[in-house]
Amino acid sequence: MQPLGFAAFSSTRPRKPVHRPTGVTEKLAVCPRIFLTRLDKPDSALSNTKSKREGDSRLRYLCLGRALLNDCNCKRLLAVFLTTLGLFSLTTMSAGPAVALSGSYMPGYFLVVGDGNAKGYDPLQTDDTYSYARKVFAKIKAVQPNVQMVNLACKGETTTTYLYGGKCNYSAGSQYRQVAQFLSSHWGQVRFISLNIGGWDVYQCISMKNQTQDIGCVVGGIAAVGANMGIIVGGLRLGALTSRIVVNTAYDAYTLALLLGTKEGNDQASQALTMFQTVNLSIKAAAALNGARVADMFAAMGAGDTTPVVTPMGTFPRAVVNLCTRTHACNLAIDDVHFQDNGGVVQANLIVAQL
């Protein structure tokens, strides 16, 4: 099943006959229909924009991966589309859409997508009461009381299953397609989007209890995040041009190796740090390319911070203390890296700061 099915974004709205700008190639046929609905000005419309070269780089974030950039002449299409409709200025687009967490009584949606942490999974709880998504929603609801939360996340979702399905049951076949359908049917109504994906591509390769990691699985997970994140975040931006999108980084779940107190343990922790740094480079790049903001939980966890911290249980590296007090990673009977309540609070605060 191919993930690039964005015809749904415009299929429910009547469309006028398309007038193609002079000079646009026949490759338009493979572009998302949304860019072909109002192209009623020639390419010369671009000449009225300031700093055309700078504008090209800023408009690129709306293009869905290299396929659209190479095959759809996407930057030109987007420039004409946005110039014609007058939706954004180039300055606004470079910093992301101008939506802020301010008071409003207009109805709208807060969309949550991604993996188990986004879903609010907690192995010691029966529901998502302590999830970071509900904490963020409470903050939004306090100033925008008519906003509703919709959570489409799936426990155990990787970037690959997000795109192609196979983990949770979605009527559309995958979370990617389910999100596309929701954005299409609620066009212009989704104000905020929270995305947490990519961590489980690597977390599934690690056992906290046994302090082991499947290297082949890790390498494959890192590669998958690099290949898929641009499509995932690009899909959200394509379906929600005016929404504030906040993407979470993946925290280092293998910090516990430092507790072994051996060279092997230190080497494992160092390798894991590099591993998660690489994953987060892909996450941050996808966010930047698509005008999304980043809630950096990796940094908030103090990854790699070996500063001694005195606790009732003894003295431990700060990174270990943060991991143990914010996730279930230190409860070896559970062998689970999902957030506990404290971690949800930290993650929620990071997201709210970006809204």
C-alpha positions, 0 to 999 in steps of 0.5 A: 500500500502506497502512503502518498494518497493525498487525493482525499484532501480535496476530493470532498470539495467542488473544484473548478477547471484547472488552468495551468500556468504557462511553462509548467510541465506535464509532470503536474499529473503526479502532484497532489490535487490541492496544488492544482485547484487555483493555479490561475496566474502565470509564472510571472506572478513570482516576480512580485515576491521579494527575495525570490531565491530566499522564497524558494528555500522557504517554500520547500518545506511544503513539498512532500519529499524529494519525489515532489521536489524533483517530479512536480516542480513543487516550489513553483507550484506552491509559490503560485498557489500561495501568491494567488490565494494570499494565504501567507507571506514568505516571512510568516512561512519561514517561521511556521504558520502564525497560530499561537496559544491565545484566547479564542472561542472559535471551535477547532481541533487538537490532533495527536498522532504517533506512538504509545507515548502520544496515545498515553500508554502507561503499563501501570494505568488502565487509561490515558489519564496521565498522558502528556496529550491530556495535559497539553489539551488542558492547557489549550482548553483553558484559553480556547474552550471550544477546541476538541482533542482527537487522538489517533496515535497507536501504541508500538507504532514505528515510522514504517507502520505509521505509513503502511499499517500493520500495528493498529486497526485503522479503517483507512488502513494506516495511521498516515491515511487515517490522519489524511482523512481527518484533515481532509474532512476537517479542513482548516479546523485543526489548530494544533498537531502533536507528533511523537514518532520515531523513538519506537523504531529504536526502542523495540530493539532494546531490553532494559531488563537484559541491558541488550540491544539488537544492533541489526534492528537498531541500524534498520530503525535509524534508517527507517526514521531517516527515510520516513520522517520527511513523508510523515511530517510533510503529510501533516503540513500538506493537510494542515497548512495553517496548523501549529505542528509540534514534533517531539524528539526521541529520548535516550532510553539506554542510559541505564547502561551507565549503571553497570559501572564497567567499560562495556556499560559506558561504551554501550551508553555512548553508542546509544547516545550517538544512536539517538542523536542520529535519530533526532537529526532526522526528526529535527530535519523533517520538522524544519523542512516542513515548518514544524516546531520541536519539543526537545525531550532528548535534551530535557532528559539530559542525555549523556549528562553524567553529573552526580545527583544524590537521591534517597537510593544513592548517587547516580548520573543525572541522565539516569535519574531523569530517565528513572523518574520520568519513565518506567525504564528503571522498573526492570519487572516491567521492562518498559520505556514509556512515560510515567506521570512525571515524564508526561508533565515534562513533555507537555510543558515542552509542547505547550512552550511551542504552541 
